[in-house]
Amino acid sequence: MSQLVRHALCLLFLWSLLATTARAQSRYDYDIPLPAFDKDPNELLYRGETLHSYLINPYTGALYEAQPDTLSALFHNQVKAESRSIVMAYLGNLRSPWIDMDYFNRLRPQHRYLFNQTLSGFVWDESRRLFYRTKTPYSKLFYQRNGDAQRREEQFDATIAFNLSKRLALEADFNYTYSPGYYIGNRTKSCDYRLFGSLTLDRYEAYLSGGGNFARITENGGILEDAYINDPTRGNSGRRSLASHEIPVRQAERVWNGIDDAHLFFSHRYNFGSPRPRTAGDTLTIFGERRTEADTMRFVPIASVGHILSFTQGIHQYVNRNQATWEQYPNRYPYMHKGPTGALDSLYVLPEDSTRYWEVDNSFVLSLREGFRPWVKFGLEAYVRLANKYYYTPDSIYQEQLGHHAMDVVVGGRIARTSGRLLNFDALLESTLLGENIGAILAQGGISTTFRLWGFPVGLRAWGNFENRRPDYFVRHFHGTFHRWDVDFGYERRLAFGGRLTLDKLGTSLSVETATLQNQIYWTPEAIAAQCSDPIQILSARLLHDYKWGWLAWRLQALYQLSTRQDVVPLPTLSLYGSLHTDFYYARVLRVMLGVDCRWHTRYHAPYYEPAVMQFVNQTETKYGNFPHLNAFVSFQLKRARFFVEYYNLGDLFISPSERFSAAHYPINPPVLRLGIALDLNK
């Protein structure tokens, strides 16, 4: 383990000791009960009702309860790259760039900074970061590793949350990942951190988060010949096989992409209301428990006025100091370089492209709270957002970076019902009235209900969204050493609908989704952004089945996708995932899950990752797929400790030819033993 990881582990251990001594209150009141989620005792580490986690709507500041990271079932599958989706394309390493090939599972809307889109899930996204409320301190430490000392992949992750009082909570997230990689020039290193907290008084609420993301990704451009993997005898000059670190790659060392991001998010609101007596018939939901208290007072909010301040900064750098690889690119666009003396020393030194982006948003929100009277069945919110954006790209003549400033005035509203027993809904509409992106529209909403059919609980949910948005600035104005264009692309339009039927008692759900795309942006094989004006239809059907019968359990997933323009939006037609494993308790304390899992998808033109633009680009030369990705594992849970041992990519040992490619020319790691442990230190 690296020295940085050791220091971080010591610091977080001391913090957890402090958390255990923090005074925890006996009860916490929610102003309005948050929508609950189902907690399966076989799936979650049991914490009673002492821990709640929730998301904050980045548009309105509304709270949504979400599932904390305390899953115990199939722990090994939750902490590897493939766990992000049923089918994806990535570069092999755990924290390498990736793209979700399950179209409707992609992040919507996409990251505001182009170069963060392939790092989705790693960099800051205010709509997907949890806040916590806890009666007792919550500390989760996780560590995993695989491989030998030269190619070892290591990851350390920690979350600490505790309440100093029933109103004041402090939390921290930290993640450090380092992997030299199993292939030449495939090293990745990243460090993510976040300090956050909340203050929840009757009349005033505040939520604050600040942190950053750092990543350096050494680029090899993929292996030189696919035959080194799928036809070793021909590709290795007669040798039976080559070790992964002996396979030639397209771009060896001294080529890398770097990301350095920072964020600050502050959401607060003042609640208008009054204390009201609680009669014997009144009930409150307190951490999921229904309690009745007579002759006491409680504060009931009627309306609120809020403010959201959001600051994000993104810095991207592409460096290529391997001159032998420059010939792979047909064009070069020189720019003046400032030397150590501060003077313009030369017109062109080496590819060292740097772009910067930062944005400051101020949102003002008025809301009418749900449930302040029995007949008030929904809440209403209206907001206006002032967005200031700054973009910097390398100029083609001068040494300084050209800056572009854009400002938008966005208005929107939301209506939601989240505490209903039979019917809940949530809808949001916003439009840009003034600014560079005038005419942009975002409309999204969903409705859900539950009922019983022949004694079986049935859940139904339907949703839809419409987007009309201008492509990212760096898509329209890309200035790099090997790629350069300025194109005023038209607005992208996307209309999508979906529905899901859930049968919890059978562990089964079926969902169908469809989308119509117009003016879709895509990346050509030459790594140039282009736009397709023709309508594109996407259709998806998904079946999930998760069931346990005695000591035997299985988890199955099937995904069918249809794209009418595979050259623009390539998708595998059929993707499958299955896990068959035991699930029993040894000596009534040690939970044991022993089994195998497999991922498979049909052949399709998987995208190629181009380091010079840090994007996945389309290619039509080679199809990839039809290879079962097998893993054998044993996972344990002992009280609040979870640990696993997995033999990764087991099928590569006996399936020939091995076509273990995730993206075009990017194979996944060879067979290797993975180890991991997670500890929840406090009760």
CORZIRA-V141416 format. One record per residue. OMEGA is omega in whole degrees, -180 to 180 (999 if undefined). D_LAST is the distance of its C-alpha to the last C-alpha in Angstrom with 2 decimals. Layout:
omega:OMEGA d_last:D_LAST
omega:OMEGA d_last:D_LAST
This chain:
omega:-177 d_last:27.60
omega:-179 d_last:29.42
omega:179 d_last:29.35
omega:179 d_last:27.95
omega:180 d_last:24.91
omega:179 d_last:24.39
omega:-179 d_last:24.68
omega:180 d_last:22.31
omega:178 d_last:19.66
omega:-180 d_last:20.13
omega:-178 d_last:20.07
omega:176 d_last:16.85
omega:177 d_last:15.18
omega:178 d_last:16.56
omega:180 d_last:15.38
omega:175 d_last:11.72
omega:176 d_last:12.39
omega:-178 d_last:14.01
omega:-178 d_last:11.20
omega:-180 d_last:8.94
omega:180 d_last:12.10
omega:-177 d_last:12.89
omega:179 d_last:13.62
omega:-180 d_last:11.76
omega:-176 d_last:14.22
omega:-179 d_last:14.21
omega:178 d_last:15.91
omega:180 d_last:17.35
omega:168 d_last:20.76
omega:178 d_last:22.11
omega:174 d_last:25.83
omega:-178 d_last:26.61
omega:177 d_last:24.16
omega:177 d_last:23.44
omega:-175 d_last:24.59
omega:173 d_last:21.91
omega:-179 d_last:21.59
omega:178 d_last:21.29
omega:178 d_last:17.99
omega:-178 d_last:18.95
omega:176 d_last:16.37
omega:-177 d_last:18.23
omega:-172 d_last:17.78
omega:167 d_last:14.24
omega:-173 d_last:10.91
omega:174 d_last:9.71
omega:-177 d_last:7.41
omega:177 d_last:9.97
omega:-176 d_last:11.63
omega:-177 d_last:9.03
omega:173 d_last:10.24
omega:175 d_last:13.99
omega:-175 d_last:16.20
omega:177 d_last:19.94
omega:178 d_last:23.22
omega:176 d_last:26.07
omega:-176 d_last:29.62
omega:-179 d_last:31.55
omega:-172 d_last:34.72
omega:-177 d_last:33.72
omega:179 d_last:30.25
omega:-177 d_last:29.08
omega:173 d_last:25.44
omega:176 d_last:24.46
omega:-177 d_last:21.08
omega:-176 d_last:20.29
omega:176 d_last:18.05
omega:-178 d_last:15.15
omega:177 d_last:15.30
omega:180 d_last:12.88
omega:179 d_last:15.84
omega:-178 d_last:16.01
omega:178 d_last:19.68
omega:-177 d_last:22.32
omega:-177 d_last:20.04
omega:-175 d_last:23.13
omega:-176 d_last:25.03
omega:-170 d_last:22.72
omega:175 d_last:23.13
omega:-172 d_last:26.90
omega:-175 d_last:29.77
omega:-179 d_last:31.07
omega:-178 d_last:27.90
omega:-176 d_last:29.05
omega:175 d_last:31.83
omega:177 d_last:33.82
omega:-177 d_last:36.64
omega:175 d_last:36.86
omega:179 d_last:39.02
omega:-169 d_last:37.68
omega:178 d_last:38.85
omega:-179 d_last:36.84
omega:-173 d_last:34.32
omega:-175 d_last:30.73
omega:178 d_last:31.17
omega:176 d_last:34.86
omega:-178 d_last:36.59
omega:175 d_last:36.41
omega:-179 d_last:37.78
omega:178 d_last:36.53
omega:165 d_last:39.36
omega:-167 d_last:37.79
omega:-175 d_last:39.73
omega:175 d_last:37.82
omega:179 d_last:34.49
omega:-178 d_last:35.75
omega:178 d_last:34.37
omega:-12 d_last:36.50
omega:-176 d_last:37.81
omega:180 d_last:37.88
omega:-178 d_last:36.86
omega:-179 d_last:39.29
omega:-173 d_last:39.97
omega:-172 d_last:41.88
omega:174 d_last:40.51
omega:-174 d_last:36.88
omega:179 d_last:37.64
omega:175 d_last:37.37
omega:-179 d_last:34.00
omega:-178 d_last:32.44
omega:178 d_last:28.65
omega:-177 d_last:28.58
omega:-176 d_last:30.15
omega:174 d_last:29.02
omega:-172 d_last:29.48
omega:-179 d_last:28.40
omega:-175 d_last:28.40
omega:179 d_last:25.77
omega:-174 d_last:23.18
omega:163 d_last:19.92
omega:-174 d_last:18.71
omega:164 d_last:15.31
omega:-173 d_last:14.28
omega:173 d_last:10.74
omega:178 d_last:9.74
omega:-175 d_last:6.55
omega:-180 d_last:7.27
omega:179 d_last:7.60
omega:180 d_last:9.25
omega:177 d_last:11.25
omega:-179 d_last:14.04
omega:177 d_last:16.88
omega:175 d_last:20.15
omega:179 d_last:23.15
omega:172 d_last:26.71
omega:176 d_last:29.93
omega:180 d_last:33.50
omega:-174 d_last:35.36
omega:-177 d_last:35.45
omega:-176 d_last:38.23
omega:-174 d_last:36.69
omega:174 d_last:32.97
omega:-177 d_last:30.72
omega:176 d_last:27.45
omega:175 d_last:24.68
omega:-177 d_last:21.67
omega:-179 d_last:19.37
omega:173 d_last:16.44
omega:179 d_last:14.70
omega:179 d_last:12.88
omega:175 d_last:12.34
omega:178 d_last:11.64
omega:173 d_last:13.75
omega:172 d_last:16.03
omega:-178 d_last:17.09
omega:-179 d_last:17.04
omega:-173 d_last:19.87
omega:-179 d_last:19.27
omega:177 d_last:16.90
omega:-178 d_last:17.20
omega:177 d_last:16.51
omega:173 d_last:18.04
omega:177 d_last:19.05
omega:177 d_last:20.94
omega:175 d_last:22.84
omega:-179 d_last:25.50
omega:177 d_last:27.69
omega:179 d_last:30.77
omega:174 d_last:33.13
omega:177 d_last:36.73
omega:-180 d_last:37.47
omega:179 d_last:39.31
omega:-178 d_last:42.50
omega:175 d_last:44.74
omega:-177 d_last:43.79
omega:-176 d_last:40.51
omega:174 d_last:38.12
omega:176 d_last:35.29
omega:180 d_last:33.06
omega:177 d_last:30.71
omega:-180 d_last:28.26
omega:178 d_last:26.38
omega:179 d_last:24.38
omega:171 d_last:23.34
omega:-175 d_last:22.20
omega:-179 d_last:21.56
omega:-178 d_last:20.40
omega:174 d_last:21.40
omega:-175 d_last:22.88
omega:172 d_last:23.22
omega:179 d_last:25.62
omega:-175 d_last:27.76
omega:-176 d_last:30.80
omega:176 d_last:29.54
omega:179 d_last:27.00
omega:180 d_last:26.70
omega:-174 d_last:24.95
omega:177 d_last:25.69
omega:177 d_last:25.30
omega:-180 d_last:27.22
omega:-178 d_last:27.42
omega:178 d_last:29.62
omega:174 d_last:30.39
omega:178 d_last:32.59
omega:171 d_last:34.03
omega:-174 d_last:37.05
omega:176 d_last:38.38
omega:-171 d_last:41.27
omega:175 d_last:43.66
omega:178 d_last:45.85
omega:-178 d_last:47.25
omega:-179 d_last:46.51
omega:-173 d_last:48.40
omega:-179 d_last:52.17
omega:176 d_last:53.03
omega:-177 d_last:51.00
omega:177 d_last:53.08
omega:179 d_last:51.13
omega:-171 d_last:48.34
omega:175 d_last:50.12
omega:-170 d_last:53.43
omega:-176 d_last:52.87
omega:179 d_last:56.37
omega:-175 d_last:58.15
omega:-175 d_last:55.79
omega:177 d_last:55.59
omega:177 d_last:59.34
omega:178 d_last:59.47
omega:-177 d_last:56.36
omega:180 d_last:54.08
omega:174 d_last:50.97
omega:172 d_last:49.55
omega:-174 d_last:46.14
omega:-178 d_last:44.20
omega:175 d_last:44.67
omega:-177 d_last:48.42
omega:179 d_last:48.98
omega:-180 d_last:51.03
omega:-176 d_last:49.54
omega:179 d_last:51.28
omega:-175 d_last:50.11
omega:-175 d_last:49.17
omega:172 d_last:47.57
omega:172 d_last:47.80
omega:-178 d_last:46.85
omega:172 d_last:43.57
omega:179 d_last:41.90
omega:177 d_last:39.58
omega:177 d_last:37.31
omega:-174 d_last:36.07
omega:175 d_last:34.45
omega:179 d_last:32.93
omega:171 d_last:31.62
omega:-178 d_last:30.92
omega:-179 d_last:29.83
omega:179 d_last:29.87
omega:178 d_last:29.80
omega:-179 d_last:30.29
omega:177 d_last:32.01
omega:-176 d_last:33.40
omega:173 d_last:33.14
omega:-180 d_last:36.14
omega:-178 d_last:35.63
omega:174 d_last:35.61
omega:179 d_last:33.66
omega:178 d_last:34.61
omega:177 d_last:34.38
omega:179 d_last:32.22
omega:-178 d_last:34.21
omega:-179 d_last:33.14
omega:-179 d_last:33.30
omega:176 d_last:31.11
omega:174 d_last:27.65
omega:173 d_last:24.90
omega:-179 d_last:22.14
omega:-175 d_last:18.88
omega:175 d_last:16.05
omega:-179 d_last:18.18
omega:176 d_last:19.01
omega:-177 d_last:22.69
omega:177 d_last:23.35
omega:-180 d_last:26.76
omega:-179 d_last:27.59
omega:172 d_last:31.19
omega:174 d_last:33.08
omega:-178 d_last:30.52
omega:173 d_last:30.92
omega:179 d_last:29.18
omega:-179 d_last:30.20
omega:178 d_last:31.69
omega:178 d_last:32.58
omega:-179 d_last:35.92
omega:179 d_last:36.51
omega:173 d_last:35.29
omega:-173 d_last:36.83
omega:179 d_last:34.89
omega:178 d_last:35.42
omega:175 d_last:33.93
omega:-179 d_last:34.76
omega:176 d_last:34.24
omega:176 d_last:35.50
omega:178 d_last:35.52
omega:178 d_last:37.47
omega:176 d_last:38.35
omega:179 d_last:40.38
omega:179 d_last:41.70
omega:174 d_last:43.95
omega:-178 d_last:45.88
omega:177 d_last:47.64
omega:180 d_last:50.11
omega:177 d_last:51.80
omega:-172 d_last:53.04
omega:-180 d_last:56.61
omega:-179 d_last:57.33
omega:-177 d_last:55.05
omega:-178 d_last:56.82
omega:178 d_last:59.57
omega:-177 d_last:57.18
omega:-175 d_last:57.39
omega:-175 d_last:60.79
omega:171 d_last:60.45
omega:-178 d_last:59.56
omega:-175 d_last:59.38
omega:173 d_last:59.88
omega:-177 d_last:58.95
omega:-177 d_last:59.75
omega:177 d_last:57.45
omega:-179 d_last:56.99
omega:-178 d_last:57.34
omega:-179 d_last:56.14
omega:-178 d_last:59.03
omega:179 d_last:58.08
omega:177 d_last:61.25
omega:-173 d_last:61.70
omega:-175 d_last:62.23
omega:-179 d_last:62.62
omega:-175 d_last:62.50
omega:180 d_last:60.15
omega:178 d_last:58.11
omega:178 d_last:55.37
omega:178 d_last:53.02
omega:-175 d_last:50.34
omega:-180 d_last:49.44
omega:175 d_last:47.10
omega:180 d_last:46.04
omega:179 d_last:43.97
omega:168 d_last:42.54
omega:-175 d_last:40.88
omega:175 d_last:40.37
omega:179 d_last:39.68
omega:172 d_last:39.01
omega:180 d_last:39.13
omega:177 d_last:38.39
omega:-168 d_last:39.18
omega:170 d_last:37.76
omega:-177 d_last:38.87
omega:172 d_last:36.95
omega:-168 d_last:37.43
omega:179 d_last:34.11
omega:169 d_last:33.53
omega:179 d_last:33.33
omega:168 d_last:34.56
omega:-179 d_last:37.14
omega:-178 d_last:36.97
omega:177 d_last:39.83
omega:-171 d_last:38.31
omega:180 d_last:36.88
omega:177 d_last:36.28
omega:179 d_last:35.73
omega:178 d_last:38.22
omega:175 d_last:37.89
omega:-177 d_last:40.59
omega:172 d_last:40.36
omega:-177 d_last:42.59
omega:175 d_last:41.55
omega:-176 d_last:43.57
omega:175 d_last:42.95
omega:-176 d_last:44.48
omega:179 d_last:44.55
omega:-179 d_last:46.11
omega:179 d_last:47.08
omega:179 d_last:48.64
omega:177 d_last:50.47
omega:179 d_last:52.79
omega:-177 d_last:56.33
omega:-177 d_last:59.19
omega:-173 d_last:61.58
omega:-179 d_last:59.98
omega:-179 d_last:57.41
omega:178 d_last:55.23
omega:176 d_last:52.82
omega:180 d_last:53.98
omega:177 d_last:51.65
omega:-179 d_last:51.48
omega:177 d_last:50.11
omega:179 d_last:49.27
omega:180 d_last:48.21
omega:172 d_last:47.28
omega:-174 d_last:47.02
omega:175 d_last:44.83
omega:-178 d_last:44.53
omega:179 d_last:42.33
omega:-178 d_last:40.86
omega:173 d_last:38.16
omega:-174 d_last:37.99
omega:169 d_last:34.89
omega:-172 d_last:33.63
omega:-174 d_last:29.93
omega:-180 d_last:29.06
omega:178 d_last:31.83
omega:-175 d_last:31.46
omega:-173 d_last:34.48
omega:174 d_last:35.35
omega:178 d_last:33.63
omega:-179 d_last:35.28
omega:-179 d_last:35.00
omega:-179 d_last:38.04
omega:178 d_last:38.78
omega:176 d_last:42.16
omega:-179 d_last:43.08
omega:177 d_last:46.31
omega:-176 d_last:47.62
omega:-178 d_last:50.59
omega:174 d_last:51.66
omega:-176 d_last:51.33
omega:-177 d_last:51.64
omega:-179 d_last:49.73
omega:-179 d_last:51.57
omega:177 d_last:51.49
omega:-177 d_last:48.05
omega:171 d_last:46.28
omega:177 d_last:42.83
omega:-180 d_last:42.38
omega:-179 d_last:39.42
omega:179 d_last:38.08
omega:179 d_last:36.58
omega:-177 d_last:36.62
omega:178 d_last:34.52
omega:175 d_last:34.81
omega:178 d_last:33.60
omega:180 d_last:35.76
omega:178 d_last:36.46
omega:-176 d_last:39.32
omega:177 d_last:40.45
omega:-180 d_last:37.06
omega:173 d_last:35.18
omega:-178 d_last:32.89
omega:176 d_last:34.44
omega:177 d_last:33.31
omega:176 d_last:35.88
omega:176 d_last:35.55
omega:-178 d_last:38.35
omega:178 d_last:38.42
omega:176 d_last:40.94
omega:177 d_last:41.56
omega:179 d_last:44.56
omega:170 d_last:44.77
omega:-171 d_last:47.81
omega:179 d_last:46.92
omega:178 d_last:48.72
omega:-180 d_last:47.82
omega:-178 d_last:45.96
omega:-177 d_last:48.22
omega:169 d_last:47.87
omega:-180 d_last:48.88
omega:-177 d_last:52.02
omega:180 d_last:52.68
omega:-180 d_last:51.67
omega:178 d_last:53.17
omega:-179 d_last:52.62
omega:-176 d_last:54.75
omega:-180 d_last:55.19
omega:-180 d_last:54.65
omega:175 d_last:55.91
omega:173 d_last:56.70
omega:-177 d_last:56.91
omega:178 d_last:56.95
omega:-179 d_last:56.39
omega:176 d_last:54.64
omega:-179 d_last:54.64
omega:173 d_last:51.66
omega:178 d_last:49.42
omega:-179 d_last:49.03
omega:177 d_last:46.53
omega:-174 d_last:46.40
omega:176 d_last:43.72
omega:178 d_last:42.72
omega:178 d_last:40.29
omega:-180 d_last:38.94
omega:174 d_last:36.37
omega:-176 d_last:36.38
omega:174 d_last:33.13
omega:-173 d_last:33.00
omega:-177 d_last:29.35
omega:178 d_last:30.32
omega:-179 d_last:32.25
omega:-172 d_last:29.83
omega:173 d_last:32.77
omega:179 d_last:33.71
omega:180 d_last:36.98
omega:178 d_last:37.68
omega:-180 d_last:40.92
omega:177 d_last:41.51
omega:180 d_last:44.67
omega:174 d_last:45.65
omega:-176 d_last:48.98
omega:174 d_last:49.27
omega:-177 d_last:52.15
omega:-178 d_last:52.88
omega:175 d_last:50.05
omega:176 d_last:49.48
omega:-177 d_last:49.29
omega:-178 d_last:49.92
omega:177 d_last:53.11
omega:177 d_last:53.53
omega:-180 d_last:55.04
omega:177 d_last:51.73
omega:177 d_last:53.42
omega:179 d_last:51.90
omega:-178 d_last:54.00
omega:179 d_last:54.01
omega:-178 d_last:54.95
omega:-180 d_last:56.79
omega:176 d_last:57.06
omega:178 d_last:54.54
omega:-180 d_last:51.89
omega:176 d_last:50.23
omega:178 d_last:46.80
omega:-178 d_last:45.74
omega:173 d_last:42.48
omega:-173 d_last:41.28
omega:177 d_last:37.87
omega:178 d_last:36.73
omega:177 d_last:33.15
omega:-177 d_last:32.36
omega:-172 d_last:29.00
omega:177 d_last:29.12
omega:180 d_last:28.00
omega:-175 d_last:30.50
omega:179 d_last:29.32
omega:-179 d_last:27.96
omega:-179 d_last:29.79
omega:177 d_last:28.52
omega:177 d_last:30.25
omega:-176 d_last:29.91
omega:176 d_last:33.18
omega:177 d_last:34.30
omega:-179 d_last:37.87
omega:175 d_last:39.17
omega:-179 d_last:42.84
omega:178 d_last:44.15
omega:175 d_last:47.65
omega:-178 d_last:48.97
omega:176 d_last:52.60
omega:-180 d_last:52.87
omega:178 d_last:51.26
omega:179 d_last:53.03
omega:178 d_last:51.09
omega:-180 d_last:47.76
omega:180 d_last:47.43
omega:173 d_last:44.97
omega:-177 d_last:44.66
omega:-177 d_last:46.02
omega:177 d_last:43.55
omega:-177 d_last:40.09
omega:171 d_last:38.11
omega:178 d_last:34.70
omega:176 d_last:33.76
omega:176 d_last:31.09
omega:-173 d_last:31.63
omega:172 d_last:28.97
omega:176 d_last:27.62
omega:-178 d_last:24.30
omega:179 d_last:23.46
omega:175 d_last:21.12
omega:-178 d_last:22.37
omega:175 d_last:21.84
omega:-178 d_last:19.51
omega:-175 d_last:16.49
omega:178 d_last:17.85
omega:-175 d_last:18.70
omega:174 d_last:21.93
omega:-175 d_last:23.79
omega:-179 d_last:27.20
omega:180 d_last:29.98
omega:172 d_last:32.04
omega:-174 d_last:32.25
omega:173 d_last:35.23
omega:-177 d_last:36.29
omega:173 d_last:39.92
omega:180 d_last:42.13
omega:-179 d_last:45.86
omega:178 d_last:47.99
omega:180 d_last:48.40
omega:180 d_last:49.38
omega:-177 d_last:46.02
omega:176 d_last:46.02
omega:179 d_last:46.69
omega:-180 d_last:44.70
omega:-176 d_last:47.11
omega:-174 d_last:45.79
omega:177 d_last:48.47
omega:179 d_last:47.13
omega:-179 d_last:43.51
omega:172 d_last:43.89
omega:-175 d_last:44.20
omega:-179 d_last:47.86
omega:175 d_last:49.72
omega:-177 d_last:51.92
omega:-177 d_last:54.33
omega:-171 d_last:55.46
omega:174 d_last:52.99
omega:-179 d_last:50.71
omega:178 d_last:47.43
omega:-180 d_last:45.35
omega:177 d_last:45.89
omega:180 d_last:43.80
omega:178 d_last:40.85
omega:-174 d_last:37.81
omega:176 d_last:36.30
omega:173 d_last:33.06
omega:-173 d_last:31.78
omega:166 d_last:28.11
omega:-176 d_last:25.57
omega:-177 d_last:21.89
omega:170 d_last:19.05
omega:177 d_last:15.49
omega:-174 d_last:13.71
omega:-177 d_last:10.30
omega:177 d_last:8.59
omega:177 d_last:11.82
omega:178 d_last:14.94
omega:-176 d_last:18.37
omega:170 d_last:21.97
omega:-178 d_last:25.59
omega:170 d_last:28.27
omega:-171 d_last:32.01
omega:177 d_last:32.89
omega:-180 d_last:36.30
omega:-176 d_last:37.33
omega:-179 d_last:40.31
omega:-178 d_last:42.04
omega:-174 d_last:42.91
omega:178 d_last:45.16
omega:-178 d_last:45.93
omega:2 d_last:49.13
omega:178 d_last:49.91
omega:179 d_last:46.50
omega:-173 d_last:46.13
omega:-179 d_last:42.57
omega:175 d_last:43.18
omega:173 d_last:40.69
omega:-179 d_last:43.07
omega:178 d_last:46.78
omega:178 d_last:47.34
omega:178 d_last:43.62
omega:173 d_last:42.34
omega:-177 d_last:38.72
omega:175 d_last:37.59
omega:179 d_last:39.26
omega:-177 d_last:37.47
omega:178 d_last:34.62
omega:178 d_last:31.52
omega:178 d_last:28.19
omega:179 d_last:24.93
omega:179 d_last:21.47
omega:176 d_last:17.84
omega:-178 d_last:14.65
omega:169 d_last:11.31
omega:-165 d_last:7.96
omega:-171 d_last:7.01
omega:177 d_last:3.76
omega:999 d_last:0.00
